[in-house]
Amino acid sequence: MFQIIGIVLLFGLVFGSFVISGGKMDVITHAAPHELMCILGAGIASFLISNSMTVIKATGAGMGKIFAGPKWKTSDYRDLLSLLFLLTKTMKSKGVIALESHIERPGESTIFQRYPRITKDHFAVDFICDTLRMMTMNLEDPHQVEDAMEKQLEKHHHEGLAPAHALQSLADALPALGIVAAVLGVIKTMGSITEPPAVLGAMIGGALVGTFLGVFLAYGIVGPFATRLTAVVDEEGSFYKIIQSVLVAHLHGNAAQISVEIGRGNVPTPAQPSFLELEEALQQIPAET
């Protein structure tokens, strides 16, 4: 919502100030289609040249995140902590053997099936199951497990930020591409140097529209999009950090309740469930689970 409001304000205030100060929009509207064809065309071409198909597709998907925000809500963090509580409690009370059926076939697990939104996230499920699998193979050194999990998180986060970096690179290029469009306009103007001053003035004004559009798109739209997408990816990454903190706390010998409370403390503040909310969620888990 705020992104849409911001875009409306951006266009309204920038072009509104131009009109109020006596500027004529017909100069911009006449030159904009040709200038945008040059600037955006070159920008899209450079974007395709500099990125892989994986990053290009991820950038398209990332545009939705810019407006929708992080996919994980308070209820999802509460469900994650409840899931980790069940898994760590089962491991403590019944041993690692009792977990094998759950981590080998999470799609059929009665524990995982309680939390379908988490189960749909393949990285979250694989991250949990792979770590628990290491524990079943007697890798119980908390520092080794934490280091292994940290490397997986760094890799996943680095790949998740690729679309934001691609957008930022495009934003960095747009002002220069705007200058390219402006230079082409100047070349066109110099080719008509014998025209009267009124005609030359309109042609120079049209050329300068290219510089304006390049800077406007870079710092008003694409750059803020890249910043917003980076913030969303960073916040979504917190979801997986909680898995790490809970499982490492479990390896340090903490009770399941203490381990998930440590994880709750790492939830981003806007989405953090309260102690009582988490307590109620844990109490609602059927004993037979």
Backbone torsions as a table, in degrees:
resi	resn	phi	psi	omega
1	MET	NA	-48.3	-178.6
2	PHE	-64.8	-30.5	178.9
3	GLN	-66.6	-40.8	178.3
4	ILE	-65.7	-43.3	177.4
5	ILE	-60.1	-42.1	179.6
6	GLY	-61.8	-41.7	179.6
7	ILE	-65.1	-42.2	178.7
8	VAL	-62.1	-44.9	178.3
9	LEU	-63.2	-40.1	-179.8
10	LEU	-56.9	-53.3	-178.8
11	PHE	-68.4	-42.8	-176.9
12	GLY	-63.2	-46.1	-176.1
13	LEU	-75.6	-39.4	-179.2
14	VAL	-66.3	-54.5	-177.5
15	PHE	-75.6	-29.4	176.0
16	GLY	-63.4	-43.2	178.8
17	SER	-64.3	-34.1	178.8
18	PHE	-66.2	-44.7	-178.8
19	VAL	-68.4	-43.2	-178.2
20	ILE	-62.3	-35.3	-179.0
21	SER	-78.6	1.9	176.5
22	GLY	104.7	3.7	179.8
23	GLY	-70.4	153.2	-179.2
24	LYS	-109.3	118.1	-177.0
25	MET	-66.6	-21.8	-177.0
26	ASP	-64.5	-26.9	176.4
27	VAL	-65.0	-43.6	-179.1
28	ILE	-71.5	-46.3	-176.9
29	THR	-65.6	-30.6	178.9
30	HIS	-72.5	-39.0	-175.9
31	ALA	-88.6	-25.5	-171.8
32	ALA	-56.0	-46.2	-177.8
33	PRO	-57.4	-44.3	-178.9
34	HIS	-70.7	-41.0	179.8
35	GLU	-66.1	-41.5	178.9
36	LEU	-65.9	-35.7	177.3
37	MET	-59.7	-41.3	179.5
38	CYS	-71.5	-49.5	-173.9
39	ILE	-69.3	-54.6	-178.6
40	LEU	-68.0	-36.0	177.9
41	GLY	-61.0	-47.5	178.9
42	ALA	-67.4	-36.3	179.8
43	GLY	-65.0	-45.0	178.6
44	ILE	-64.5	-40.4	179.2
45	ALA	-62.5	-44.8	179.0
46	SER	-66.0	-34.5	177.1
47	PHE	-62.9	-43.4	179.0
48	LEU	-67.8	-36.2	-179.3
49	ILE	-67.5	-38.9	-169.9
50	SER	-91.6	-5.1	-175.9
51	ASN	-128.1	153.2	176.6
52	SER	-79.5	166.1	179.0
53	MET	-61.9	-34.8	178.8
54	THR	-61.3	-45.3	-179.3
55	VAL	-68.9	-38.0	179.8
56	ILE	-61.9	-45.8	178.7
57	LYS	-65.7	-40.6	-179.5
58	ALA	-66.1	-33.2	177.6
59	THR	-66.1	-40.6	176.5
60	GLY	-60.8	-42.7	178.1
61	ALA	-68.4	-33.6	-179.1
62	GLY	-67.2	-23.8	179.0
63	MET	-61.3	-33.8	177.3
64	GLY	-66.8	-36.1	179.7
65	LYS	-65.5	-30.4	-178.9
66	ILE	-59.4	-38.6	-178.3
67	PHE	-93.2	-33.6	-176.6
68	ALA	-83.7	-26.5	-177.6
69	GLY	83.6	-174.9	-178.9
70	PRO	-59.0	143.2	-177.0
71	LYS	-78.7	-19.6	-176.9
72	TRP	-89.4	125.6	179.6
73	LYS	-108.3	178.5	-178.6
74	THR	-56.3	-41.8	-179.5
75	SER	-64.0	-32.4	179.5
76	ASP	-70.5	-39.8	177.0
77	TYR	-65.5	-38.2	177.6
78	ARG	-64.6	-41.4	178.6
79	ASP	-65.9	-39.5	179.1
80	LEU	-61.9	-45.6	179.6
81	LEU	-64.5	-36.5	177.3
82	SER	-66.6	-41.6	177.7
83	LEU	-61.1	-47.2	-179.7
84	LEU	-66.2	-33.3	175.9
85	PHE	-61.7	-46.7	179.8
86	LEU	-61.5	-42.9	-177.0
87	LEU	-68.0	-46.1	-178.5
88	THR	-70.7	-34.9	177.4
89	LYS	-66.3	-41.2	177.5
90	THR	-62.2	-41.4	-180.0
91	MET	-65.2	-39.1	-178.8
92	LYS	-72.6	-40.4	-174.0
93	SER	-86.0	-32.1	-174.3
94	LYS	-117.0	-7.1	-179.9
95	GLY	90.8	166.7	-175.4
96	VAL	-67.2	-26.6	-178.5
97	ILE	-62.2	-34.4	-178.4
98	ALA	-67.0	-18.1	-178.7
99	LEU	-88.6	-16.8	-170.7
100	GLU	-56.5	-44.4	-178.4
101	SER	-65.4	-30.7	-178.9
102	HIS	-75.8	-41.3	-175.6
103	ILE	-85.3	-20.4	177.3
104	GLU	-81.1	-33.5	179.3
105	ARG	-134.5	70.4	-177.1
106	PRO	-61.7	-27.3	178.7
107	GLY	-65.3	-23.2	179.9
108	GLU	-105.1	-0.2	-176.0
109	SER	-74.0	134.4	176.7
110	THR	-68.0	-25.0	178.4
111	ILE	-75.0	-51.4	-177.6
112	PHE	-67.2	-33.7	-177.3
113	GLN	-65.4	-17.6	177.9
114	ARG	-70.0	-18.1	-174.1
115	TYR	-129.6	76.6	-173.3
116	PRO	-63.5	-33.2	-179.1
117	ARG	-66.0	-37.0	178.1
118	ILE	-72.2	-39.4	-179.4
119	THR	-61.5	-29.7	179.8
120	LYS	-72.0	-18.5	178.8
121	ASP	-87.8	102.8	-173.5
122	HIS	-63.6	-37.1	-179.4
123	PHE	-66.3	-43.0	-179.8
124	ALA	-60.6	-45.9	-178.9
125	VAL	-65.3	-46.7	179.8
126	ASP	-63.4	-38.9	-179.2
127	PHE	-62.6	-44.6	178.7
128	ILE	-66.4	-49.5	-174.8
129	CYS	-67.1	-40.8	180.0
130	ASP	-64.1	-39.3	179.4
131	THR	-68.2	-44.6	178.7
132	LEU	-65.2	-33.5	178.3
133	ARG	-64.0	-39.7	176.1
134	MET	-61.5	-37.5	178.9
135	MET	-66.8	-36.7	178.8
136	THR	-69.0	-18.5	177.2
137	MET	-95.3	23.4	174.4
138	ASN	69.1	21.7	170.3
139	LEU	-89.3	94.0	-172.3
140	GLU	-117.5	8.2	176.2
141	ASP	-75.5	114.2	-176.8
142	PRO	-57.4	-35.1	-177.3
143	HIS	-70.8	-39.6	177.9
144	GLN	-66.6	-43.3	179.5
145	VAL	-64.9	-43.1	179.4
146	GLU	-62.1	-40.7	179.7
147	ASP	-65.7	-42.0	179.5
148	ALA	-64.5	-41.3	179.2
149	MET	-67.3	-37.5	-179.4
150	GLU	-62.7	-39.9	179.3
151	LYS	-66.0	-39.3	176.8
152	GLN	-64.1	-40.1	-179.8
153	LEU	-66.5	-41.0	179.1
154	GLU	-62.3	-42.2	178.7
155	LYS	-63.4	-47.7	-179.2
156	HIS	-63.1	-41.7	-178.4
157	HIS	-68.8	-39.4	178.3
158	HIS	-61.0	-43.7	178.8
159	GLU	-68.2	-35.2	179.7
160	GLY	-67.8	-27.8	-179.4
161	LEU	-84.9	-8.0	-177.0
162	ALA	-56.2	-43.9	178.3
163	PRO	-61.9	-38.9	178.7
164	ALA	-64.8	-40.0	177.6
165	HIS	-65.5	-37.8	178.6
166	ALA	-64.2	-42.4	178.0
167	LEU	-65.4	-38.6	179.7
168	GLN	-66.5	-37.8	176.5
169	SER	-63.2	-39.9	176.9
170	LEU	-64.1	-42.4	178.3
171	ALA	-61.4	-39.4	178.8
172	ASP	-65.8	-29.1	-176.7
173	ALA	-84.4	-26.5	-172.5
174	LEU	-60.2	-42.2	178.0
175	PRO	-59.1	-40.7	178.8
176	ALA	-67.5	-36.8	177.6
177	LEU	-69.0	-30.7	174.0
178	GLY	-64.4	-36.7	176.4
179	ILE	-66.7	-38.1	176.7
180	VAL	-58.4	-46.1	179.3
181	ALA	-63.0	-39.6	179.6
182	ALA	-66.1	-40.5	179.1
183	VAL	-63.2	-40.3	176.9
184	LEU	-61.2	-38.5	177.4
185	GLY	-65.2	-37.5	177.6
186	VAL	-66.8	-39.9	177.2
187	ILE	-60.0	-43.3	178.0
188	LYS	-62.0	-40.8	-179.6
189	THR	-64.8	-42.7	-179.1
190	MET	-65.4	-26.0	177.0
191	GLY	-74.4	-12.4	179.3
192	SER	-120.1	35.3	-173.5
193	ILE	-62.3	-21.1	-179.1
194	THR	-81.2	-6.1	-180.0
195	GLU	-70.1	158.6	178.6
196	PRO	-65.5	158.6	-176.9
197	PRO	-53.7	-37.2	-179.2
198	ALA	-62.4	-40.2	179.0
199	VAL	-69.7	-44.5	179.8
200	LEU	-62.7	-38.6	178.8
201	GLY	-62.3	-42.5	178.6
202	ALA	-64.7	-38.2	-179.5
203	MET	-69.0	-40.6	177.8
204	ILE	-66.9	-40.9	176.7
205	GLY	-60.2	-41.4	177.5
206	GLY	-63.7	-37.4	178.7
207	ALA	-65.2	-39.9	-179.3
208	LEU	-68.4	-20.8	175.9
209	VAL	-59.6	-33.6	178.6
210	GLY	-61.6	-45.7	177.6
211	THR	-61.8	-44.1	179.3
212	PHE	-59.1	-48.7	-176.6
213	LEU	-65.0	-38.1	178.6
214	GLY	-61.3	-46.8	179.1
215	VAL	-68.9	-41.5	-178.8
216	PHE	-61.7	-46.9	-179.4
217	LEU	-66.8	-38.2	-176.5
218	ALA	-67.5	-53.2	-172.5
219	TYR	-93.7	-14.4	179.7
220	GLY	-98.7	-27.6	-174.1
221	ILE	-126.2	-64.9	-171.0
222	VAL	-66.6	-44.7	178.6
223	GLY	-59.0	-50.6	176.2
224	PRO	-61.1	-34.2	175.5
225	PHE	-60.3	-45.1	-179.9
226	ALA	-62.7	-41.4	179.3
227	THR	-64.5	-43.1	179.9
228	ARG	-64.7	-43.1	-179.8
229	LEU	-64.3	-37.9	176.6
230	THR	-61.5	-43.9	179.7
231	ALA	-63.2	-39.8	179.7
232	VAL	-65.6	-45.3	-179.7
233	VAL	-63.9	-39.6	178.4
234	ASP	-62.4	-43.0	-179.3
235	GLU	-68.7	-38.9	177.6
236	GLU	-65.2	-30.8	177.9
237	GLY	-64.3	-25.1	178.5
238	SER	-62.5	-29.2	179.9
239	PHE	-58.9	-42.7	-177.7
240	TYR	-78.7	-28.1	176.3
241	LYS	-63.9	-31.0	179.2
242	ILE	-66.2	-37.6	176.2
243	ILE	-58.6	-45.5	179.2
244	GLN	-60.6	-47.9	-175.3
245	SER	-64.8	-37.8	-179.2
246	VAL	-70.1	-46.0	-177.5
247	LEU	-69.1	-35.2	176.4
248	VAL	-68.4	-40.6	176.9
249	ALA	-61.5	-37.3	176.7
250	HIS	-63.2	-42.0	179.9
251	LEU	-66.5	-24.4	177.1
252	HIS	-78.0	1.5	174.8
253	GLY	94.3	10.8	-179.7
254	ASN	-76.6	152.9	174.4
255	ALA	-66.4	157.7	-177.5
256	ALA	-57.5	-40.3	-179.8
257	GLN	-62.4	-41.1	179.8
258	ILE	-69.5	-40.2	-178.9
259	SER	-60.8	-45.0	-179.2
260	VAL	-72.2	-27.8	176.5
261	GLU	-68.7	-36.0	173.8
262	ILE	-62.5	-42.2	177.6
263	GLY	-65.5	-39.1	179.5
264	ARG	-59.6	-35.0	179.6
265	GLY	-65.5	-19.2	-179.2
266	ASN	-95.6	-0.8	179.1
267	VAL	-70.8	136.5	176.4
268	PRO	-52.6	136.1	-173.0
269	THR	-51.3	-45.0	-178.7
270	PRO	-61.8	-25.0	-176.0
271	ALA	-111.4	7.3	-173.6
272	GLN	-76.5	122.2	174.6
273	PRO	-72.0	148.7	178.6
274	SER	-74.1	167.8	178.6
275	PHE	-59.5	-42.6	-178.8
276	LEU	-68.0	-38.4	178.2
277	GLU	-61.7	-43.8	178.6
278	LEU	-67.8	-39.7	179.1
279	GLU	-60.6	-43.4	179.0
280	GLU	-64.3	-39.6	179.4
281	ALA	-63.7	-39.7	-179.8
282	LEU	-69.9	-34.9	-179.8
283	GLN	-71.9	-22.7	-179.4
284	GLN	-83.0	-5.8	179.0
285	ILE	-72.6	123.3	179.5
286	PRO	-57.6	142.5	-178.5
287	ALA	-62.2	-33.3	-176.5
288	GLU	-69.2	-19.1	179.2
289	THR	-67.0	NA	NA
